Amino acid sequence: MMIRVVCGKRAKDRYSLLSARLLEELRAYWKTYRPRTWLFPGRNPEQPFNDDKARTVFNQAKAKAGIRKRGSIHLLRHCFATHLLEAGVDLRTIQILMGHSSITTTVRYLHLTRKTLAGTPSPLDLLDLSRLPSFAEGPSCPPS
């Protein structure tokens, strides 16, 4: 369940995740349009969809969905990395899926939601303190 991205960002090839739902949509698209060389051909069917066309399609989809919030197509990469992190995927795997040669680049993409931050347990709460006295129980020895 992987998809090969050819000549993606910075002209890099990489593999990324392919969900079963997206695979179903892509198969329906292929059956309808029957592209020959590229799944998403450009005006010249021998050439791939270009960046400008991808940006136009993204902006049209945002408008159709009623999304007025600012954000470019590049924001989708940030969201992808963030959602992977929130799903518990390790940084090295995210780095590979993003096609980054440096982990430092990957770290810049990671933005945690407040909900995720608020749901993070304090390390203190993870300690077993059952055998230690609590201040709530009062002092364990008489004052001197």
C-alpha positions as CSV (number, residue, x, y, z in Angstrom):
1,M,0.0,0.0,0.0
2,M,2.7,2.4,-1.1
3,I,2.6,5.0,-4.0
4,R,5.7,6.1,-5.8
5,V,6.1,9.8,-6.1
6,V,8.4,10.6,-9.1
7,C,10.3,13.9,-9.2
8,G,8.5,15.3,-6.1
9,K,9.7,18.2,-4.0
10,R,13.3,19.1,-4.8
11,A,13.1,16.7,-7.8
12,K,13.3,13.7,-5.4
13,D,11.6,10.4,-5.9
14,R,10.1,8.6,-2.9
15,Y,7.5,6.2,-1.8
16,S,4.6,7.4,0.4
17,L,1.6,5.8,2.1
18,L,-1.4,4.9,0.0
19,S,-4.7,4.4,1.9
20,A,-7.2,1.8,0.8
21,R,-9.7,4.6,0.3
22,L,-7.4,6.6,-1.9
23,L,-6.5,3.5,-3.9
24,E,-10.2,3.0,-4.6
25,E,-10.6,6.6,-5.8
26,L,-7.5,6.4,-8.0
27,R,-8.7,3.2,-9.6
28,A,-12.1,4.8,-10.4
29,Y,-10.2,7.9,-11.8
30,W,-8.0,5.6,-14.0
31,K,-11.0,3.7,-15.3
32,T,-12.7,6.9,-16.3
33,Y,-9.8,8.8,-17.9
34,R,-7.4,5.9,-18.8
35,P,-4.2,8.0,-18.7
36,R,-1.3,6.4,-20.6
37,T,2.1,7.5,-19.2
38,W,1.3,9.6,-16.1
39,L,-1.6,9.1,-13.7
40,F,-2.0,12.9,-13.7
41,P,-0.9,14.0,-17.2
42,G,-0.3,17.7,-18.1
43,R,-1.6,19.4,-21.2
44,N,0.8,17.3,-23.1
45,P,-0.1,13.7,-22.1
46,E,3.5,12.7,-22.3
47,Q,4.4,15.2,-19.5
48,P,3.2,15.1,-15.8
49,F,0.8,17.5,-14.2
50,N,2.9,20.7,-13.3
51,D,3.2,22.6,-10.1
52,D,1.0,25.5,-11.3
53,K,-1.9,23.2,-12.2
54,A,-1.6,21.4,-8.9
55,R,-1.8,24.7,-7.1
56,T,-4.8,25.7,-9.1
57,V,-6.6,22.5,-8.4
58,F,-5.8,22.8,-4.7
59,N,-7.2,26.4,-4.5
60,Q,-10.3,25.4,-6.4
61,A,-10.9,22.5,-4.0
62,K,-10.4,24.8,-1.0
63,A,-13.0,27.3,-2.5
64,K,-15.4,24.5,-3.3
65,A,-15.2,23.2,0.3
66,G,-15.7,26.7,1.6
67,I,-12.3,26.9,3.3
68,R,-11.3,30.5,3.7
69,K,-8.3,29.9,6.0
70,R,-4.9,30.8,4.5
71,G,-2.7,28.0,3.5
72,S,-0.9,26.7,0.4
73,I,-0.6,23.3,-1.1
74,H,2.7,23.0,0.9
75,L,0.7,23.0,4.1
76,L,-0.5,19.5,3.2
77,R,3.0,18.2,3.8
78,H,3.1,19.8,7.2
79,C,-0.3,18.3,8.0
80,F,0.8,14.9,6.8
81,A,3.8,14.9,9.0
82,T,1.9,16.2,12.0
83,H,-0.9,13.6,11.7
84,L,1.7,10.8,11.4
85,L,3.4,12.1,14.6
86,E,0.1,12.3,16.4
87,A,-0.7,8.7,15.3
88,G,2.5,7.6,17.0
89,V,4.7,7.2,14.0
90,D,8.4,7.6,14.8
91,L,10.4,10.5,13.4
92,R,12.7,8.3,11.3
93,T,9.7,6.8,9.4
94,I,8.2,10.3,8.9
95,Q,11.6,11.4,7.6
96,I,11.6,8.7,5.0
97,L,8.0,9.2,4.0
98,M,8.7,13.0,3.6
99,G,11.8,12.3,1.5
100,H,14.1,14.3,3.8
101,S,17.8,13.5,3.9
102,S,18.1,15.3,7.3
103,I,16.1,14.6,10.4
104,T,16.5,18.3,11.2
105,T,14.3,19.1,8.2
106,T,11.6,16.7,9.4
107,V,11.5,18.2,12.8
108,R,10.6,21.6,11.4
109,Y,7.5,20.1,9.8
110,L,6.1,18.8,13.1
111,H,3.3,20.9,14.7
112,L,1.4,19.3,17.5
113,T,-2.2,20.3,18.2
114,R,-3.2,21.7,21.6
115,K,-5.4,18.7,22.1
116,T,-2.4,16.4,21.7
117,L,-0.2,18.5,24.0
118,A,-3.0,18.7,26.6
119,G,-3.4,14.9,26.4
120,T,0.2,14.2,27.1
121,P,0.7,12.7,30.6
122,S,3.2,14.3,32.9
123,P,6.1,12.0,33.5
124,L,5.5,12.5,37.2
125,D,2.1,10.8,36.9
126,L,3.8,7.8,35.4
127,L,5.9,7.1,38.5
128,D,4.8,4.6,41.0
129,L,4.7,6.6,44.2
130,S,2.4,4.3,46.1
131,R,5.1,3.5,48.8
132,L,6.0,7.1,49.4
133,P,4.1,9.2,52.0
134,S,1.9,12.0,50.6
135,F,1.7,15.5,52.0
136,A,-2.0,15.2,51.8
137,E,-1.8,12.4,54.5
138,G,0.0,14.7,56.9
139,P,3.6,14.5,58.2
140,S,5.0,11.0,58.7
141,C,7.0,12.0,61.8
142,P,6.3,14.4,64.6
143,P,7.8,17.9,64.3
144,S,10.8,18.5,66.5
